[in-house]
Amino acid sequence: RNDNSSRMGKFTTLNFDSGSKIQGATLNTYLLEKTRVTTPGPGERAYHAFYALLRSGEADRVSSLKLTTEPADYFYLNNNGAHTGEPGG
């Protein structure tokens, strides 16, 4: 993972005392391209908890949630035709 890529942002919070001297800082890194979280690019595949639930082997639980066990049935998982259960792929 390249945290210095243009897809990543950083937010720094500086903490000051009553004399305006820096007492500490916090650095937060966040993803700028939120669309890449829910919509992988062409040829990319995504792994997430919804897929894991469908493929958990708990058919009764999936059925009780009014879901099917087929990732291809869900646009969210199949919007680029590359659904998978493999982390990172």
DSSP file (Angstrom, degrees, kcal/mol; ACC not computed):
  #  RESIDUE AA STRUCTURE BP1 BP2  ACC     N-H-->O    O-->H-N    N-H-->O    O-->H-N    TCO  KAPPA ALPHA  PHI   PSI    X-CA   Y-CA   Z-CA
    1    1 A R              0   0    0      0, 0.0     2,-0.8     0, 0.0     3,-0.1   0.000 360.0 360.0 360.0 133.5    0.0    0.0    0.0
    2    2 A N    >   -     0   0    0      1,-0.1     3,-1.6     2,-0.0     5,-0.2  -0.837 360.0-178.3-106.3  96.6    1.4    3.4   -1.0
    3    3 A D  T 3  S+     0   0    0     -2,-0.8    -1,-0.1     1,-0.3    27,-0.1   0.587  81.6  61.0 -70.9  -9.0    0.2    6.0    1.6
    4    4 A N  T 3  S+     0   0    0     -3,-0.1    -1,-0.3     3,-0.0    -2,-0.0   0.379  80.2 114.2 -97.0   4.3    2.0    8.7   -0.3
    5    5 A S  S X  S-     0   0    0     -3,-1.6     3,-1.6     1,-0.1     0, 0.0  -0.213  84.4-105.6 -71.1 166.5   -0.1    8.2   -3.5
    6    6 A S  T 3  S+     0   0    0      1,-0.3    -1,-0.1    26,-0.0    -3,-0.1   0.611 116.5  67.6 -69.3 -10.8   -2.5   10.9   -4.7
    7    7 A R  T 3  S+     0   0    0     -5,-0.2    25,-3.9    25,-0.1    26,-0.8   0.602  91.2  75.2 -82.8 -10.8   -5.4    8.7   -3.4
    8    8 A M  E <   -A   31   0A   0     -3,-1.6     2,-0.3    23,-0.2    23,-0.2  -0.805  61.7-166.8-106.7 143.9   -4.4    9.3    0.2
    9    9 A G  E     -A   30   0A   0     21,-3.2    21,-2.5    -2,-0.4     2,-0.4  -0.869   7.0-149.6-121.7 159.0   -4.9   12.4    2.2
   10   10 A K  E     -A   29   0A   0     -2,-0.3     2,-0.4    19,-0.2    19,-0.2  -0.989   5.6-166.6-130.3 140.0   -3.4   13.4    5.6
   11   11 A F  E     -A   28   0A   0     17,-2.5    17,-2.6    -2,-0.4     2,-0.5  -0.992   8.5-160.5-127.3 123.9   -5.0   15.7    8.2
   12   12 A T  E     -A   27   0A   0     -2,-0.4     2,-0.5    15,-0.2    15,-0.2  -0.899   3.0-163.7-109.5 129.9   -2.8   17.0   11.1
   13   13 A T  E     -A   26   0A   0     13,-2.8    13,-2.3    -2,-0.5     2,-0.4  -0.954   9.1-156.4-110.0 124.8   -4.2   18.3   14.3
   14   14 A L  E     -A   25   0A   0     -2,-0.5     2,-0.5    11,-0.2    11,-0.2  -0.854   4.1-150.4-101.4 136.2   -1.9   20.4   16.5
   15   15 A N  E     -A   24   0A   0      9,-3.0     8,-4.0    -2,-0.4     9,-1.3  -0.923  15.3-169.2-108.7 126.5   -2.5   20.6   20.2
   16   16 A F  E     -A   22   0A   0     -2,-0.5     6,-0.2     6,-0.3     2,-0.1  -0.809  14.7-133.7-113.9 152.1   -1.4   23.8   22.0
   17   17 A D    >   -     0   0    0      4,-2.3     3,-1.9    -2,-0.3    -1,-0.0  -0.329  45.4 -86.3 -89.5-176.7   -1.1   24.7   25.7
   18   18 A S  T 3  S+     0   0    0      1,-0.3    -1,-0.1     2,-0.1    -2,-0.0   0.696 129.9  56.8 -66.6 -17.5   -2.4   28.0   27.2
   19   19 A G  T 3  S-     0   0    0      2,-0.1    -1,-0.3     0, 0.0     3,-0.1   0.247 119.5-109.4 -95.3  12.4    0.9   29.7   26.2
   20   20 A S  S <  S+     0   0    0     -3,-1.9     2,-0.4     1,-0.3    -2,-0.1   0.727  72.5 140.8  67.5  24.5    0.4   28.8   22.6
   21   21 A K        -     0   0    0      1,-0.0    -4,-2.3     2,-0.0     2,-0.3  -0.806  60.9-106.4 -96.1 140.2    3.3   26.2   22.6
   22   22 A I  E     +A   16   0A   0     -2,-0.4    -6,-0.3    -6,-0.2     3,-0.1  -0.473  37.0 176.9 -66.7 127.5    2.8   23.0   20.7
   23   23 A Q  E     -     0   0A   0     -8,-4.0     2,-0.3     1,-0.4    -7,-0.2   0.582  60.7 -36.9-105.6 -17.5    2.1   20.1   23.1
   24   24 A G  E     -A   15   0A   0     -9,-1.3    -9,-3.0     2,-0.0    -1,-0.4  -0.971  51.5-132.2 173.4 176.7    1.5   17.4   20.6
   25   25 A A  E     -A   14   0A   0     -2,-0.3     2,-0.4   -11,-0.2   -11,-0.2  -0.988   3.8-149.6-151.0 155.7    0.1   16.4   17.2
   26   26 A T  E     -A   13   0A   0    -13,-2.3   -13,-2.8    -2,-0.3     2,-0.5  -0.999  10.3-159.6-129.0 132.2   -2.1   13.8   15.6
   27   27 A L  E     -A   12   0A   0     -2,-0.4     2,-0.4   -15,-0.2   -15,-0.2  -0.958   7.7-170.8-114.6 124.1   -1.8   12.7   12.0
   28   28 A N  E     -A   11   0A   0    -17,-2.6   -17,-2.5    -2,-0.5     2,-0.4  -0.949   7.2-156.7-114.2 132.4   -4.7   10.9   10.3
   29   29 A T  E     +A   10   0A   0     -2,-0.4     2,-0.3   -19,-0.2   -19,-0.2  -0.894  19.7 173.9-105.4 137.2   -4.5    9.3    6.9
   30   30 A Y  E     -A    9   0A   0    -21,-2.5   -21,-3.2    -2,-0.4     2,-0.5  -0.962  35.5-102.9-142.9 158.7   -7.6    8.8    4.9
   31   31 A L  E     -A    8   0A   0     -2,-0.3   -23,-0.2   -23,-0.2     3,-0.2  -0.700  23.0-167.7 -83.9 124.6   -8.7    7.7    1.4
   32   32 A L  S    S+     0   0    0    -25,-3.9     2,-1.6    -2,-0.5     3,-0.2   0.860  77.9  65.7 -79.3 -36.8   -9.6   10.5   -0.9
   33   33 A E    >   +     0   0    0    -26,-0.8     3,-1.5     1,-0.2     4,-0.5  -0.599  57.6 169.6 -89.6  79.1  -11.2    8.4   -3.6
   34   34 A K  T >> S+     0   0    0     -2,-1.6     3,-1.4     1,-0.3     4,-1.0   0.806  72.3  67.8 -59.3 -29.7  -14.2    7.0   -1.7
   35   35 A T  H 3> S+     0   0    0      1,-0.3     4,-2.8     2,-0.2    -1,-0.3   0.800  90.3  62.4 -63.7 -26.3  -15.6    5.7   -5.0
   36   36 A R  H <4 S+     0   0    0     -3,-1.5    -1,-0.3     1,-0.2    -2,-0.2   0.726  97.7  58.6 -71.3 -19.7  -12.8    3.1   -5.1
   37   37 A V  H <4 S+     0   0    0     -3,-1.4    -1,-0.2    -4,-0.5    -2,-0.2   0.910 121.9  21.9 -72.9 -42.3  -14.1    1.6   -1.9
   38   38 A T  H  < S+     0   0    0     -4,-1.0    -2,-0.2     1,-0.2    -3,-0.1   0.651 130.6  40.8-101.1 -18.3  -17.5    0.8   -3.3
   39   39 A T  S  < S-     0   0    0     -4,-2.8    -1,-0.2    -5,-0.2    -2,-0.1  -0.811  75.6-152.5-134.8  93.4  -16.8    0.7   -7.1
   40   40 A P        -     0   0    0      0, 0.0     3,-0.1     0, 0.0     6,-0.1  -0.259  27.3-106.8 -61.4 152.0  -13.5   -0.9   -8.1
   41   41 A G    >   -     0   0    0      1,-0.2     3,-2.3    -5,-0.1    39,-0.0  -0.161  56.6 -59.3 -70.7 172.0  -12.0    0.3  -11.3
   42   42 A P  T 3  S+     0   0    0      0, 0.0    -1,-0.2     0, 0.0     3,-0.1  -0.300 128.0   9.0 -55.0 129.8  -12.0   -1.7  -14.6
   43   43 A G  T 3  S+     0   0    0     37,-0.3     2,-0.2     1,-0.3    -2,-0.1   0.352 104.4 116.9  80.0  -6.8  -10.2   -5.0  -14.0
   44   44 A E    <   -     0   0    0     -3,-2.3     2,-0.3    36,-0.0    -1,-0.3  -0.629  49.1-155.6 -90.9 153.2  -10.0   -4.5  -10.3
   45   45 A R        -     0   0    0     -2,-0.2     2,-0.3    43,-0.2    38,-0.1  -0.923   4.1-149.7-125.6 154.9  -11.8   -6.8   -7.8
   46   46 A A        -     0   0    0     36,-0.5    38,-0.6    -2,-0.3     2,-0.4  -0.913   4.2-157.6-125.9 151.2  -12.9   -6.0   -4.2
   47   47 A Y        +     0   0    0     -2,-0.3     2,-0.3    36,-0.1    38,-0.1  -0.990  26.8 150.1-122.8 133.9  -13.3   -8.1   -1.1
   48   48 A H    >>  -     0   0    0     -2,-0.4     4,-1.7     1,-0.0     3,-0.6  -0.964  57.0 -89.0-156.2 176.5  -15.6   -7.0    1.8
   49   49 A A  H 3> S+     0   0    0     -2,-0.3     4,-2.4     1,-0.2     5,-0.2   0.781 116.3  61.3 -62.5 -32.6  -17.8   -8.3    4.6
   50   50 A F  H 3> S+     0   0    0      2,-0.2     4,-2.1     1,-0.2    -1,-0.2   0.923 106.5  46.8 -62.4 -43.0  -20.9   -8.6    2.5
   51   51 A Y  H <> S+     0   0    0     -3,-0.6     4,-2.2     1,-0.2    -1,-0.2   0.927 110.4  53.4 -61.6 -44.9  -19.3  -11.1    0.2
   52   52 A A  H  < S+     0   0    0     -4,-1.7    -2,-0.2     1,-0.2    -1,-0.2   0.885 107.7  51.2 -59.3 -39.4  -17.9  -13.0    3.3
   53   53 A L  H >< S+     0   0    0     -4,-2.4     3,-1.3     1,-0.2     5,-0.4   0.937 110.1  48.5 -62.5 -47.0  -21.5  -13.2    4.7
   54   54 A L  H 3< S+     0   0    0     -4,-2.1     3,-0.4     1,-0.3    -2,-0.2   0.871 118.8  39.5 -61.8 -36.8  -22.9  -14.6    1.4
   55   55 A R  T 3< S+     0   0    0     -4,-2.2    -1,-0.3     1,-0.2    -2,-0.2   0.198  84.3 106.5 -97.6  14.8  -20.1  -17.2    1.2
   56   56 A S  S <  S-     0   0    0     -3,-1.3    -1,-0.2    -5,-0.1    -2,-0.1   0.685  87.0-121.5 -69.6 -18.1  -20.0  -18.0    4.9
   57   57 A G  S    S+     0   0    0     -3,-0.4     2,-1.1    -4,-0.2     3,-0.2   0.462  80.4 120.1  86.9   0.7  -21.7  -21.4    4.5
   58   58 A E     >  +     0   0    0     -5,-0.4     4,-2.5     1,-0.2     3,-0.3  -0.584  30.9 165.7 -97.4  70.4  -24.5  -20.3    6.9
   59   59 A A  H  > S+     0   0    0     -2,-1.1     4,-2.7     1,-0.2    -1,-0.2   0.846  72.5  54.5 -57.5 -38.3  -27.3  -20.7    4.3
   60   60 A D  H  > S+     0   0    0     -3,-0.2     4,-2.3     2,-0.2    -1,-0.2   0.914 110.4  45.9 -63.3 -42.3  -30.0  -20.4    7.0
   61   61 A R  H  > S+     0   0    0     -3,-0.3     4,-1.0     2,-0.2    -2,-0.2   0.934 113.7  48.2 -66.5 -45.4  -28.6  -17.1    8.3
   62   62 A V  H ><>S+     0   0    0     -4,-2.5     5,-2.0     1,-0.2     3,-0.6   0.922 113.4  48.5 -60.0 -44.4  -28.3  -15.7    4.7
   63   63 A S  H ><5S+     0   0    0     -4,-2.7     3,-2.1     1,-0.2    -1,-0.2   0.877 105.1  57.9 -63.8 -39.2  -31.8  -16.8    4.0
   64   64 A S  H 3<5S+     0   0    0     -4,-2.3    -1,-0.2     1,-0.3    -2,-0.2   0.742 103.7  53.9 -64.9 -21.4  -33.2  -15.3    7.2
   65   65 A L  T <<5S-     0   0    0     -4,-1.0    -1,-0.3    -3,-0.6    -2,-0.2   0.307 119.6-113.7 -91.8   7.3  -31.8  -11.9    6.0
   66   66 A K  T < 5S+     0   0    0     -3,-2.1     2,-0.3     1,-0.2    -3,-0.2   0.861  75.9 128.1  62.3  37.8  -33.8  -12.4    2.7
   67   67 A L      < -     0   0    0     -5,-2.0     2,-0.2    -6,-0.1    -1,-0.2  -0.742  54.1-131.1-115.8 165.3  -30.5  -12.7    0.7
   68   68 A T        -     0   0    0     -2,-0.3     5,-0.0     2,-0.2    -3,-0.0  -0.691  20.6-123.8-106.2 169.5  -29.2  -15.3   -1.7
   69   69 A T  S    S+     0   0    0     -2,-0.2     3,-0.1   -14,-0.1   -12,-0.1   0.358  81.7  99.8 -94.0   6.2  -25.7  -16.8   -1.6
   70   70 A E    >   -     0   0    0      1,-0.2     3,-1.9     2,-0.0     4,-0.2  -0.832  56.4-161.2 -99.2 112.3  -24.7  -15.7   -5.1
   71   71 A P  G >  S+     0   0    0      0, 0.0     3,-2.0     0, 0.0     6,-0.3   0.827  90.1  67.8 -57.3 -32.0  -22.5  -12.6   -5.3
   72   72 A A  G 3  S+     0   0    0      1,-0.3     6,-0.1     5,-0.1     9,-0.0   0.683  87.7  68.4 -63.6 -16.2  -23.5  -12.1   -8.9
   73   73 A D  G <  S+     0   0    0     -3,-1.9     2,-0.5     1,-0.1    -1,-0.3   0.569  91.8  71.5 -77.1  -8.2  -27.1  -11.3   -7.7
   74   74 A Y    X>  -     0   0    0     -3,-2.0     4,-1.8    -4,-0.2     3,-1.0  -0.936  65.9-154.6-120.3 120.1  -25.9   -8.1   -6.2
   75   75 A F  H 3> S+     0   0    0     -2,-0.5     4,-1.3     1,-0.3    -1,-0.1   0.884  96.3  62.6 -53.8 -41.7  -24.8   -5.0   -8.2
   76   76 A Y  H 34 S+     0   0    0      1,-0.2    -1,-0.3     2,-0.2     3,-0.1   0.830 114.1  33.1 -56.3 -35.0  -22.6   -3.9   -5.3
   77   77 A L  H <4 S+     0   0    0     -3,-1.0    -1,-0.2    -6,-0.3   -31,-0.2   0.692 129.0  35.6 -92.5 -21.4  -20.5   -7.0   -5.6
   78   78 A N  H >< S+     0   0    0     -4,-1.8     3,-1.6    -7,-0.2    -2,-0.2   0.176  71.9 119.1-122.1  16.9  -20.7   -7.5   -9.3
   79   79 A N  T 3< S+     0   0    0     -4,-1.3    -1,-0.1     1,-0.3    -3,-0.1   0.678  91.8  31.5 -65.9 -16.0  -20.8   -4.0  -10.9
   80   80 A N  T 3  S-     0   0    0     -3,-0.2   -37,-0.3    -5,-0.1    -1,-0.3   0.240 113.0-112.1-120.9  13.0  -17.6   -4.6  -12.8
   81   81 A G  S <  S+     0   0    0     -3,-1.6    -3,-0.1     1,-0.1    -2,-0.1   0.627  90.4 103.6  73.4  13.6  -18.1   -8.4  -13.3
   82   82 A A        +     0   0    0    -38,-0.2   -36,-0.5    -5,-0.2     2,-0.2  -0.408  40.9 161.2-128.3  57.7  -15.2   -9.3  -11.1
   83   83 A H        +     0   0    0    -38,-0.1     2,-0.3    -5,-0.1   -36,-0.1  -0.515  12.2 160.9 -77.3 148.3  -16.7  -10.6   -7.7
   84   84 A T        -     0   0    0    -38,-0.6   -33,-0.1    -2,-0.2   -38,-0.1  -0.981  43.6-143.6-158.7 162.2  -14.4  -12.6   -5.6
   85   85 A G        +     0   0    0     -2,-0.3   -38,-0.1   -38,-0.1    -1,-0.0   0.359  69.2 108.2-110.5   1.4  -13.9  -13.8   -2.1
   86   86 A E  S >  S-     0   0    0    -40,-0.1     3,-2.4     1,-0.1    -2,-0.0  -0.683  78.4-113.4 -83.5 125.8  -10.1  -13.6   -2.1
   87   87 A P  T 3  S+     0   0    0      0, 0.0    -2,-0.1     0, 0.0    -1,-0.1  -0.331 100.2   6.2 -56.4 131.7   -8.7  -10.8    0.0
   88   88 A G  T 3         0   0    0      1,-0.1   -43,-0.2   -41,-0.1    -2,-0.0   0.436 360.0 360.0  78.0  -1.2   -7.1   -8.2   -2.3
   89   89 A G    <         0   0    0     -3,-2.4   -43,-0.2   -45,-0.1    -1,-0.1   0.457 360.0 360.0-145.2 360.0   -8.2  -10.0   -5.4
